[in-house]
């Protein structure tokens, strides 16, 4: 009996030992599996966190106003190619009450011009901008801080109904409001830090530190070409004229895939309803580009475009029981827009107004701002042949004068006329 009890106790102990051994192996397996899960799930998160921090430090398109580490900053060669994204977040940060809305031509309108009288604007000029994009960024800016003053620079090409309403890098999710005016949650800049595209741009930026295309804090481009530094401006002019002849002015119609006049009316109505001081500007273009318009067979439509800008403005003013906004026309023949670009014939090499047929200098931009901001500080600011405020009452005489000046320019500039005629054969 005693022997039986000892055997029973031994069996019980063996059972307990087996139980502990089994549970130890089970727990070990469970711990190992947990470690495996942590590694499998944690490594991707770790890598995502690392390249998000890397993207934040490099900030390749300038989404953040301040660097993550004050002593570590990078040039941003990619920023100039992502202006729609960059400027959407800069507007969110700065909340300007005055803005400049334009295509790349607006880069010549200096945000530090004395005529702003301390109310310096944020320059929202966007390369290749459409009128739809200008309206959307106007809504975006107004959603953060009620706008008080807007300079709206409109290109003739913006009203070609056969051109898409926005560029490829435009994204509705970058903006704080929908087209209807209802607020929406704009893309989080922190979420963008986790994108593969941002990582590629960060790596490229680190490898290309000799270039910095980050706009200045006021939206102005960091690097502006001075026309006088271009050795062969004629080549630059011809290239731009071909581009407009074959692309921007091709199949030009007012009505088609998109009705840009509706957007223009919305901009006016939005401005009247929100008591925004709006100045509408038709930018200067070199006489050669004016001749390109004529050679394309669009002169009559070009004149009609100016008339409609005025008439729609005046109609919207009546609806709002307000005075109409000023419409300034700088697309005229003047000493500035008819400057000689042929190197062999130039006598004055100290001044150049255009880098190509459509992009003008900061100096000419200053003269525009002198006019529209009533800041007549120089003799050139008071020149009567540059910049006209057009209305339904004087538009007929104004367009007639332009036609006469064009005829005189054609006679005195046969080389330029020959260049333009040749475009359609190239």
C-alpha positions in Angstrom: 0.0 0.0 0.0 2.9 2.4 0.9 4.5 1.5 -2.4 1.3 2.2 -4.3 1.1 5.7 -2.7 4.7 6.5 -3.7 3.9 5.5 -7.3 0.7 7.6 -7.3 2.6 10.6 -6.0 5.3 10.2 -8.6 2.7 10.0 -11.4 1.1 13.2 -10.0 4.4 15.0 -10.0 5.2 13.8 -13.6 1.8 15.1 -14.7 2.5 18.5 -13.1 6.0 18.6 -14.6 4.5 17.7 -18.1 1.9 20.5 -17.6 4.5 23.1 -16.7 6.8 22.0 -19.6 3.9 22.1 -22.1 2.7 25.5 -20.9 6.3 26.8 -21.0 6.6 25.7 -24.6 3.2 27.2 -25.3 4.1 30.5 -23.7 7.5 30.6 -25.5 5.8 30.0 -28.8 3.3 32.7 -28.0 6.0 35.2 -27.1 7.9 34.3 -30.3 4.8 34.8 -32.4 4.2 38.1 -30.8 7.7 39.2 -31.6 7.2 38.1 -35.1 4.0 40.1 -35.4 5.8 43.1 -34.0 8.6 42.8 -36.5 6.2 42.1 -39.5 3.9 45.0 -38.6 6.4 47.3 -37.0 9.1 47.4 -39.7 6.9 49.0 -42.4 5.6 51.5 -39.8 9.2 52.2 -38.8 10.2 52.8 -42.5 7.1 55.0 -43.1 8.0 57.1 -40.1 11.6 57.4 -41.2 10.8 58.6 -44.6 8.0 60.9 -43.3 10.5 62.5 -41.0 13.0 62.7 -43.9 10.3 64.4 -46.1 9.5 66.8 -43.3 13.2 67.8 -42.9 13.8 68.3 -46.6 10.2 69.7 -47.3 10.9 69.4 -51.1 7.9 71.6 -52.2 7.7 74.0 -49.3 4.6 72.8 -47.5 5.8 74.1 -44.1 6.6 77.7 -43.2 9.4 76.8 -40.8 12.0 74.1 -41.0 11.7 71.1 -38.6 15.3 71.7 -37.5 16.4 75.3 -37.6 20.0 74.5 -38.3 19.1 72.1 -41.2 17.6 73.6 -44.3 17.5 72.5 -47.9 17.1 74.2 -51.2 14.0 73.1 -53.1 14.5 72.7 -56.8 11.1 71.0 -57.1 9.1 73.8 -55.5 8.7 75.8 -58.7 7.1 72.8 -60.4 4.6 72.4 -57.6 3.3 75.9 -57.2 -0.4 75.0 -56.9 0.4 72.7 -54.0 2.9 75.1 -52.4 0.8 78.2 -52.6 -2.3 76.5 -51.4 -0.6 75.8 -48.1 1.2 79.2 -47.9 -2.1 81.0 -48.3 -3.5 78.8 -45.4 -0.5 79.8 -43.3 -0.3 83.6 -44.2 -4.1 84.3 -44.6 -3.5 87.4 -46.8 -6.2 90.0 -47.2 -4.7 91.2 -50.6 -3.7 88.9 -53.4 -2.5 88.9 -57.0 -4.3 86.4 -59.3 -2.6 85.8 -62.6 -0.7 83.4 -64.8 3.1 83.5 -64.8 2.9 87.0 -66.3 1.8 88.2 -62.8 5.3 87.3 -61.5 6.4 90.7 -62.6 3.9 92.4 -60.3 6.1 93.2 -57.2 4.5 92.5 -53.9 6.9 95.1 -52.3 5.9 97.9 -54.7 5.3 101.2 -52.7 1.9 101.6 -54.2 0.5 98.9 -51.9 1.0 101.4 -49.1 1.8 98.8 -46.4 -0.9 96.3 -47.5 1.5 94.0 -49.3 -0.3 91.2 -51.2 0.5 87.5 -51.6 1.4 86.8 -55.2 -0.8 83.9 -56.3 0.5 83.8 -59.9 0.5 80.3 -61.3 2.2 79.2 -64.5 -0.3 78.4 -67.2 -3.2 79.3 -65.0 -6.8 79.1 -66.2 -9.6 81.4 -65.1 -11.2 78.5 -63.3 -8.1 78.0 -61.2 -7.9 81.7 -60.4 -11.5 81.6 -59.1 -10.9 78.5 -57.0 -7.7 80.0 -55.4 -9.7 83.2 -54.8 -12.3 81.2 -52.9 -9.5 79.4 -51.1 -7.8 82.5 -49.9 -11.1 84.2 -48.9 -12.0 81.2 -46.7 -9.1 81.9 -44.4 -9.3 85.7 -44.2 -11.9 87.9 -46.0 -10.2 89.5 -49.0 -10.0 93.2 -49.2 -8.2 93.8 -52.5 -7.5 91.6 -55.5 -5.6 92.3 -58.7 -6.9 90.0 -61.4 -4.7 89.7 -64.5 -6.5 88.0 -67.3 -4.9 86.5 -70.5 -6.7 86.3 -73.8 -5.8 82.6 -73.9 -7.7 81.9 -70.7 -11.0 82.3 -72.5 -10.4 79.7 -75.2 -13.2 77.2 -74.5 -11.2 74.4 -76.1 -8.4 74.5 -73.5 -8.9 72.3 -70.3 -10.2 74.2 -67.3 -7.1 73.3 -65.2 -3.5 72.1 -65.4 -2.5 68.6 -64.5 -1.0 69.6 -61.2 -4.2 71.3 -60.0 -6.1 69.3 -57.4 -9.4 70.3 -55.8 -8.4 68.6 -52.6 -5.6 71.2 -52.1 -8.3 73.8 -51.5 -10.4 74.6 -48.4 -13.7 75.1 -50.2 -15.6 73.3 -52.9 -16.6 75.1 -56.1 -20.0 75.6 -54.6 -18.4 77.6 -51.8 -19.0 74.9 -49.1 -16.1 74.2 -46.8 -14.2 71.0 -47.2 -11.3 69.3 -45.5 -8.2 70.1 -47.6 -5.5 67.6 -48.0 -3.4 67.3 -44.9 0.2 68.3 -45.5 1.2 65.7 -42.8 -0.5 63.0 -44.8 1.5 64.1 -47.9 4.7 63.3 -46.0 4.0 59.6 -46.3 3.6 59.7 -50.1 6.1 58.0 -52.4 6.0 61.0 -54.7 7.2 63.3 -51.9 10.0 60.9 -51.1 11.2 60.9 -54.7 11.2 64.7 -54.6 13.0 64.8 -51.3 15.8 62.6 -52.7 16.0 64.6 -55.9 16.2 67.8 -53.8 19.0 66.5 -51.6 21.0 65.6 -54.8 20.3 68.9 -56.5 21.2 71.5 -53.9 22.7 74.0 -56.3 19.2 75.0 -57.4 16.5 76.7 -55.3 13.1 77.4 -56.8 11.2 78.1 -53.6 9.0 81.2 -54.0 9.6 84.0 -51.6 7.4 84.3 -48.6 5.2 86.9 -50.5 4.7 84.4 -53.4 7.2 86.1 -55.7 9.5 83.9 -57.7 13.0 83.6 -56.2 14.7 83.9 -59.6 13.3 86.4 -62.1 15.0 86.6 -65.5 16.2 90.1 -66.4 15.5 90.5 -70.2 18.7 92.5 -70.6 20.6 89.3 -69.6 19.2 87.3 -72.5 21.8 87.5 -75.4 19.4 86.3 -78.2 15.9 87.5 -77.3 14.7 87.0 -80.8 15.0 83.2 -80.4 13.0 83.4 -77.1 10.4 85.5 -78.8 9.9 83.2 -81.7 9.7 80.1 -79.5 6.9 81.7 -77.4 5.1 83.0 -80.5 5.1 79.5 -82.0 3.7 78.1 -78.8 0.8 80.6 -78.7 0.1 80.2 -82.4 0.0 76.4 -82.4 -1.4 75.8 -78.9 -3.0 78.6 -76.9 -4.7 80.2 -79.8 -5.4 77.0 -81.7 -9.1 76.3 -82.4 -10.0 79.4 -80.4 -13.7 79.8 -79.5 -15.6 81.4 -76.7 -18.1 78.6 -76.4 -17.3 75.0 -76.3 -16.2 72.4 -73.8 -16.1 75.1 -71.0 -17.8 78.4 -70.6 -15.1 80.7 -69.1 -17.4 83.7 -69.2 -19.5 82.1 -66.5 -16.4 81.8 -64.3 -15.6 85.4 -65.0 -19.1 86.4 -63.9 -18.7 84.4 -60.8 -15.5 86.2 -59.9 -17.2 89.5 -60.3 -20.3 88.5 -58.4 -18.1 87.0 -55.6 -16.2 90.3 -55.4 -19.2 92.5 -55.3 -21.0 90.3 -52.7 -17.9 90.3 -50.4 -17.0 94.0 -50.9 -13.6 93.1 -52.4 -11.8 95.9 -54.2 -11.1 94.3 -57.6 -8.8 95.6 -60.3 -9.1 93.8 -63.7 -5.9 94.0 -65.8 -5.3 93.0 -69.4 -1.5 92.5 -69.3 0.9 94.0 -71.8 2.2 91.8 -74.6 4.9 92.6 -77.2 3.6 93.9 -80.5 4.9 90.7 -82.0 2.4 88.7 -80.0 -0.4 91.1 -81.0 0.6 90.4 -84.6 0.5 86.7 -83.9 -3.1 87.0 -82.8 -3.8 88.8 -86.1 -1.9 86.3 -88.2 -4.0 83.5 -86.5 -7.1 85.3 -87.7 -8.3 86.2 -84.2 -8.1 90.0 -84.2 -11.8 90.4 -84.3 -12.3 87.9 -81.4 -9.5 89.7 -79.5 -11.4 93.0 -79.7 -14.7 91.2 -78.8 -13.0 89.7 -75.8 -12.0 93.2 -74.4 -15.6 94.4 -75.0 -17.1 91.5 -73.1 -14.7 91.9 -70.2 -16.1 95.5 -69.8 -19.8 94.7 -70.5 -20.0 91.8 -68.2 -18.3 93.8 -65.5 -20.8 96.6 -65.9 -23.8 94.3 -65.9 -22.7 92.6 -62.7 -22.2 96.0 -61.1 -25.8 96.9 -62.0 -27.1 93.7 -60.4 -25.1 94.4 -57.3 -26.1 98.1 -57.2 -22.4 99.0 -57.2 -19.9 101.0 -59.2 -18.2 98.8 -61.8 -14.7 97.6 -61.3 -11.9 99.2 -63.3 -10.7 97.3 -66.4 -7.2 98.3 -67.4 -5.9 97.5 -70.9 -2.1 97.3 -71.3 -2.2 95.2 -74.4 -1.6 98.2 -76.6 1.1 99.7 -78.8 3.4 101.8 -76.8 7.1 102.6 -76.5 7.4 99.6 -74.1 5.5 97.0 -76.1 7.2 97.9 -79.4 10.8 97.8 -78.2 13.3 96.6 -80.7 14.5 93.0 -80.0 16.9 92.7 -83.0 20.4 92.9 -81.4 22.1 94.5 -84.4 19.6 97.4 -84.3 19.4 98.1 -80.6 20.9 101.4 -79.5 20.0 101.3 -75.8 21.2 98.3 -73.9 20.4 99.6 -70.5 16.7 98.7 -70.5 14.7 95.8 -71.8 11.0 95.4 -71.1 10.3 91.8 -72.4 12.1 88.5 -72.0 9.8 87.0 -74.6 6.6 88.1 -76.4 4.5 87.5 -73.3 6.6 87.8 -70.2 7.5 91.3 -69.2 10.0 92.7 -66.7 9.6 93.8 -63.1 10.3 97.3 -64.3 7.3 97.2 -66.6 5.3 95.5 -63.8 6.1 98.5 -61.6 4.6 100.9 -64.3 1.5 98.8 -64.3 1.1 99.0 -60.6 1.9 102.7 -60.7 -1.2 103.1 -62.9 -3.7 100.8 -61.2 -2.6 101.8 -57.7 -2.5 105.5 -58.5 1.1 105.7 -57.6 2.5 108.1 -60.2 6.0 108.5 -58.8 8.0 108.8 -62.1 7.8 110.4 -65.4 7.3 107.0 -67.1 4.4 106.3 -64.7 2.6 109.2 -66.3 3.1 108.2 -69.9 -0.3 108.4 -71.6 0.4 105.7 -74.2 0.7 102.8 -71.7 -2.3 101.6 -69.8 -6.0 102.7 -70.4 -9.0 102.3 -68.2 -11.6 101.1 -70.6 -15.4 101.4 -70.3 -18.4 100.8 -72.6 -18.3 104.5 -73.5 -14.6 104.6 -74.7 -14.0 101.1 -75.9 -14.8 101.9 -79.5 -12.4 104.8 -79.7 -9.8 102.8 -77.8 -9.9 99.8 -80.2 -9.8 102.1 -83.2 -6.6 103.8 -81.9 -5.0 100.3 -81.4 -5.8 99.4 -85.0 -4.2 102.6 -86.3 -1.1 102.0 -84.2 -0.9 98.5 -85.4 -0.9 99.6 -89.0 1.9 102.1 -88.2 3.9 99.3 -86.5 3.5 96.9 -89.4 5.0 99.5 -91.8 8.0 100.3 -89.5 8.8 96.7 -88.4 9.0 94.5 -91.5 11.5 92.1 -89.9 9.1 91.3 -87.0 6.2 90.9 -89.3 8.2 88.5 -91.5 9.0 86.4 -88.4 5.4 86.1 -87.4 4.2 85.2 -91.0 6.9 82.5 -91.1 5.5 80.8 -87.9 2.7 79.1 -89.7 5.1 77.5 -92.2 7.5 76.1 -89.5 
